[in-house]
Amino acid sequence: MTEPPDPQFETATSTRIVFGAGEVKHLGPLVRKFGGSHVLFVTDPGLVKAGHAGQAIDLLRAAGLEVAVFDAVRPNPTTRDVEACLEIARRHPIDFFVALGGGSAIDAAKGCNFLLTNGGSISDYRGHGKVATPLLPLIAIPTTAGTGSEVQSFALIADEQTHMKMACGDASAAPRAAILDPRLATTQPRSVIAASGIDAIAHAVESCVATNATDESRAFANASFARSARNFERVLIDAGDVDAQGQMLLAASMAGISIEKSMLGIAHSMANPLTAHFDVVHGVAVGLMLPHVVEFNAGDSGAAEHYCGLARAGGVAEGASGLAAAVRRWLRAGGLPGSLDALGVPREALPTLAGEAAAQWTARFNPRRVAAGDLLHLYQQAYR
């Protein structure tokens, strides 16, 4: 295949990115700059224990800001998390949100923001652009290099009863700023580094070949993948490697921008039912399915060409097969499962999973059109 031409484009994002070790120190002045005075600070118990939450709260209060705290976000936040956050928000005159954590904390803050500003329930905002009143400003501080939610206008919130995820988006939901401070990522457990890193890799790979992809989005996807390919194993070996953590944070944000400007595919639509039914960590689920999806999508000549571009950008073996092999190598390096049976998923559940995966909205943007039977075959391939 021929080398693709250099893309030509102009780009703009609605999120200001502040990057560098120690840059969280600018949090208070940034909130002030965007007009905040009464902040709802959203985080999770792990970051409270690590001391990062206390540091950020101190920075906010040192800037003269009033701060209310919701620090009970769970992984894969549901409508219950959002309602609990909203209960805190309604007790205070909130005019600004700050979220510290992985995608769960950031998405929970966005979900609370939808309800605080516009009322109703999360399901009312499924889709995009369904708010009447713009959301309050948000600053996101990711402590994992995974979801890219810090630069996106969508929140993924699961229904508490069915555990199926709802994507709720609005232009005003995009954070005003994202502070990428790699020092905050150095205390992650290795399992979190592995799952979130694979998630970022999957975002770059899927958004690069999505039917809505453009030269602009692919430029971000390729830049993201190049950084992940060179630094993922470094952070697995040494979580305290600030340079490598910084590159992974940049990779995750770049992939997030690529998603925002394109979309995802069936690795994500197949991951969501696994999380809903068997509580599989999202990054684990999407990473397990990704090599099978790459090999399947390589049957589309356009996707195959873009996979070649990704492989070259990341310095991995040529083509879709080399890309799939690299993902499998990274799964092994991270100690992540390589098959569905290793996760305890019963074989008889596969048809149900396939039917639900086919109904997921990201499946519509896959470069090859799929039906439930195609997805069942892919689940079966992953069951060994």
C-alpha positions in Angstrom: 0.0 0.0 0.0 1.2 3.5 -0.7 2.1 6.0 2.0 -0.9 8.3 2.6 -0.4 11.9 1.9 0.2 14.3 4.8 -3.2 15.6 5.9 -4.0 19.3 5.6 -6.5 20.8 8.0 -7.2 23.4 10.6 -8.2 22.4 14.1 -9.8 23.8 17.1 -10.9 22.3 20.4 -13.2 23.8 23.0 -11.0 22.5 25.8 -7.9 24.3 26.8 -5.1 21.8 27.6 -2.6 22.6 30.4 0.2 20.0 30.4 3.2 19.4 32.5 4.5 18.1 35.8 3.2 20.2 38.7 0.7 22.2 36.5 -2.2 21.3 38.8 -0.9 24.4 40.7 -2.8 26.5 38.3 -6.2 25.0 39.2 -7.4 27.8 41.4 -6.5 30.7 39.0 -8.1 28.8 36.1 -11.4 28.4 37.9 -11.3 32.1 38.7 -10.4 32.9 35.1 -13.6 31.0 33.9 -15.7 32.9 36.4 -16.1 30.3 39.2 -16.6 31.1 42.9 -18.5 28.1 44.3 -17.1 24.7 43.1 -18.4 21.2 43.3 -15.3 19.0 43.5 -16.0 15.5 42.2 -13.6 12.6 42.8 -13.3 9.0 44.0 -12.2 7.4 47.3 -8.9 6.1 45.9 -7.8 9.6 45.1 -8.8 10.8 48.5 -6.6 8.1 50.0 -3.7 8.9 47.7 -3.8 12.5 48.8 -4.4 14.0 45.4 -8.0 15.1 46.2 -6.9 17.0 49.3 -4.1 18.7 47.4 -6.5 19.9 44.7 -9.1 21.1 47.3 -6.4 23.0 49.1 -5.5 24.7 45.9 -9.1 25.8 45.3 -9.5 27.1 48.8 -6.2 29.0 48.6 -7.6 30.8 45.6 -10.5 32.0 47.8 -13.1 29.6 46.3 -15.9 27.9 48.2 -15.7 24.1 47.7 -18.3 21.4 48.2 -17.1 17.8 47.8 -18.5 14.6 46.3 -15.9 11.9 46.7 -17.8 8.7 46.3 -17.8 8.1 42.5 -17.6 4.4 41.7 -16.0 2.8 38.6 -18.4 2.8 35.6 -20.7 5.4 37.2 -24.4 4.8 37.0 -27.5 6.9 37.5 -27.1 6.3 41.2 -23.7 8.0 41.3 -25.1 11.0 39.4 -28.1 11.3 41.8 -25.8 11.1 44.8 -23.6 13.8 43.3 -26.6 15.9 42.5 -27.8 15.7 46.1 -24.6 17.4 47.3 -24.7 19.9 44.5 -28.2 21.1 45.4 -27.1 21.9 48.9 -24.8 24.6 47.7 -24.8 27.6 45.2 -22.7 25.7 42.7 -21.5 27.7 39.7 -18.5 25.5 38.7 -17.4 21.8 38.5 -13.9 20.4 39.0 -13.5 16.6 38.4 -10.3 14.8 39.5 -9.9 11.2 38.5 -10.4 8.8 35.6 -13.2 8.9 33.2 -15.6 7.8 35.9 -15.2 11.0 38.0 -15.3 13.2 34.9 -18.4 11.6 33.5 -20.1 11.6 36.9 -19.5 15.4 37.1 -20.8 15.9 33.6 -23.9 13.8 34.4 -24.6 15.8 37.6 -24.1 19.0 35.6 -26.8 18.0 33.1 -29.3 17.4 35.9 -28.3 20.4 38.0 -28.7 22.8 35.1 -31.6 21.3 33.2 -33.4 18.9 35.5 -35.0 15.6 34.6 -33.2 12.3 34.4 -30.0 11.2 32.7 -32.0 9.3 30.1 -33.5 12.6 28.9 -30.1 13.6 27.6 -29.2 10.4 25.8 -27.8 11.5 22.4 -26.5 15.0 21.7 -27.7 18.5 22.1 -30.8 17.9 24.2 -30.2 20.6 26.9 -32.1 23.9 27.0 -29.7 25.6 29.3 -25.9 25.4 28.8 -24.0 23.4 31.4 -21.9 25.0 34.1 -18.1 25.3 33.4 -16.0 22.2 34.2 -12.3 21.7 34.6 -11.2 18.1 34.3 -8.0 16.7 35.9 -7.4 13.1 34.6 -5.3 10.9 36.8 -5.5 8.0 34.4 -4.4 7.9 30.7 -7.5 6.2 29.2 -10.9 7.6 28.4 -10.1 11.1 27.0 -13.3 12.3 28.7 -11.3 15.4 29.7 -11.6 16.7 26.1 -15.0 15.4 25.1 -18.5 16.7 25.1 -20.1 13.3 26.1 -20.6 11.5 29.4 -21.1 7.8 29.6 -23.5 6.9 32.4 -24.9 3.4 33.0 -28.5 2.8 34.0 -28.4 1.6 37.6 -30.8 -1.3 36.9 -29.8 -2.6 33.5 -26.1 -1.4 33.6 -26.3 -0.5 29.9 -24.4 2.7 29.2 -26.0 5.9 27.9 -24.0 8.4 25.9 -25.2 11.9 26.8 -23.6 14.8 25.0 -23.8 18.5 24.5 -21.3 21.1 23.2 -21.4 22.8 26.6 -20.5 19.6 28.4 -16.9 19.7 27.1 -14.6 20.8 29.9 -13.3 24.4 29.6 -9.9 23.1 30.6 -8.0 19.8 31.1 -5.0 19.8 33.4 -2.7 17.0 32.4 -0.3 16.7 35.3 1.7 13.4 35.1 2.7 13.5 38.7 -0.9 12.8 39.6 -0.8 9.6 37.5 2.2 8.0 39.2 0.2 6.5 42.1 -2.1 4.4 39.9 -2.2 0.6 40.6 -0.6 -1.3 37.7 -3.9 -2.9 36.9 -5.4 0.5 36.3 -2.4 1.6 34.2 -2.9 -1.5 32.0 -6.6 -1.2 31.5 -6.7 2.5 31.0 -3.7 2.4 28.6 -5.3 -0.3 26.5 -8.5 1.8 26.4 -6.5 4.8 25.0 -4.9 2.6 22.4 -8.3 1.2 21.4 -9.6 4.8 21.1 -6.9 5.7 18.6 -7.3 2.5 16.6 -11.1 2.6 16.4 -11.4 6.4 15.8 -8.9 6.2 13.0 -11.1 3.9 10.9 -14.5 5.1 11.9 -16.8 6.0 9.1 -16.9 9.6 10.3 -13.1 9.9 10.5 -11.4 12.7 8.7 -7.8 13.7 7.9 -8.0 15.9 11.0 -9.2 13.1 13.4 -6.8 10.6 11.9 -3.9 13.0 12.6 -4.8 13.0 16.2 -5.4 9.2 16.2 -1.9 8.6 14.7 -0.2 11.0 17.1 -1.9 9.3 20.0 -1.0 5.8 18.9 2.6 6.8 18.4 2.9 8.0 21.9 1.1 5.0 23.4 3.2 2.5 21.4 6.4 4.1 22.7 5.4 4.6 26.4 2.7 2.0 27.4 5.2 -0.6 28.4 7.4 2.0 30.1 4.6 3.0 32.5 3.9 -0.7 33.2 7.5 -1.2 34.2 7.7 2.0 36.3 4.6 3.9 37.3 6.8 6.7 38.6 8.2 7.5 35.2 6.8 11.0 34.9 7.9 11.5 31.3 6.2 8.3 30.2 3.1 9.1 32.2 3.0 12.5 30.6 3.2 11.0 27.1 0.4 8.6 28.0 -1.8 11.4 29.3 -1.2 13.3 26.0 -2.0 10.1 24.0 -5.3 9.7 25.9 -6.3 13.3 25.3 -5.3 13.1 21.6 -7.4 10.0 21.2 -10.2 11.7 23.0 -10.1 14.6 20.5 -10.0 12.1 17.6 -13.2 10.4 19.0 -14.8 13.8 19.4 -14.2 14.6 15.7 -15.0 11.1 14.4 -16.5 8.2 16.5 -15.7 4.6 17.6 -16.5 1.1 16.4 -17.5 -2.4 17.3 -14.7 -3.1 19.8 -16.5 -0.6 22.0 -20.0 -1.8 21.1 -18.9 -5.4 22.1 -17.2 -4.2 25.3 -20.3 -2.5 26.7 -22.4 -5.7 27.2 -19.5 -7.5 28.8 -19.3 -4.7 31.4 -23.1 -4.6 31.9 -23.5 -8.3 32.4 -20.2 -9.5 33.9 -18.8 -6.3 35.4 -15.7 -6.6 33.2 -13.5 -3.5 33.4 -14.1 -1.4 30.3 -10.5 -1.2 29.2 -10.1 -5.0 29.7 -13.2 -5.7 27.6 -12.4 -3.4 24.8 -8.7 -4.5 24.7 -9.7 -8.2 24.6 -11.9 -7.6 21.6 -9.7 -5.1 19.7 -7.3 -7.5 17.9 -10.2 -9.6 16.6 -12.0 -6.4 15.4 -8.8 -5.2 13.7 -8.4 -8.5 11.8 -12.1 -8.4 10.9 -12.1 -4.8 9.7 -9.0 -5.4 7.6 -11.3 -6.9 5.1 -12.2 -3.3 4.2 -9.4 -1.9 2.0 -9.8 1.6 3.4 -9.5 0.4 7.0 -6.6 -1.8 6.1 -4.7 1.2 4.7 -5.3 3.3 7.8 -4.2 0.4 10.0 -1.0 0.4 8.0 -0.6 4.1 8.8 -1.1 3.5 12.5 1.4 0.6 12.6 4.0 2.9 10.9 3.3 5.7 13.3 3.7 3.4 16.3 6.7 1.6 15.0 5.0 -1.8 15.2 5.0 -4.6 12.6 3.4 -3.6 9.3 -0.3 -3.8 8.6 -3.4 -4.9 10.4 -1.8 -8.2 11.4 1.1 -6.4 13.0 -1.3 -4.0 14.7 -3.3 -6.9 16.1 -0.2 -8.7 17.3 1.0 -5.5 19.0 -2.3 -5.2 20.9 -2.1 -8.8 22.0 1.5 -8.3 23.2 0.4 -5.3 25.2 -2.4 -7.2 26.8 0.1 -9.9 27.9 2.5 -7.2 29.2 -0.3 -5.7 31.2 -1.4 -9.0 32.6 -4.8 -8.6 31.1 -7.0 -11.6 30.0 -6.7 -12.7 26.4 -9.9 -14.6 26.1 -13.6 -14.5 27.2 -13.4 -17.8 29.0 -10.6 -16.4 31.2 -13.1 -13.8 32.3 -15.6 -16.4 33.3 -18.1 -15.5 30.5 -20.2 -18.5 29.8 -20.4 -19.6 26.2 -24.2 -19.7 26.2 -24.2 -15.9 26.9 -22.6 -15.1 23.6 -25.7 -14.8 21.5 -27.3 -12.4 24.0 -24.1 -10.3 24.1 -24.0 -10.2 20.3 -27.6 -9.0 20.0 -26.9 -6.2 22.5 -23.6 -5.3 20.9 -25.3 -4.9 17.5 -27.7 -2.4 19.0 -25.0 -0.2 20.4 -24.7 3.1 18.6 -20.9 2.9 18.0 -21.5 -0.2 15.8 -23.0 2.2 13.2 -19.6 3.8 12.7 -17.6 0.7 12.1 -15.9 0.6 8.7 -17.5 -2.8 7.9 -21.2 -3.1 8.4 -22.1 -5.7 10.9 -25.1 -7.7 12.2 -25.5 -9.7 15.3 -24.2 -12.8 13.5 -20.9 -11.1 12.7 -20.5 -10.0 16.3 -21.3 -13.5 17.6 -18.5 -14.9 15.4 -16.1 -12.4 16.9 -17.1 -13.2 20.4 -16.6 -16.9 19.6 -13.1 -16.1 18.2 -12.3 -14.4 21.5 -13.6 -17.5 23.5 -10.5 -19.7 23.6 
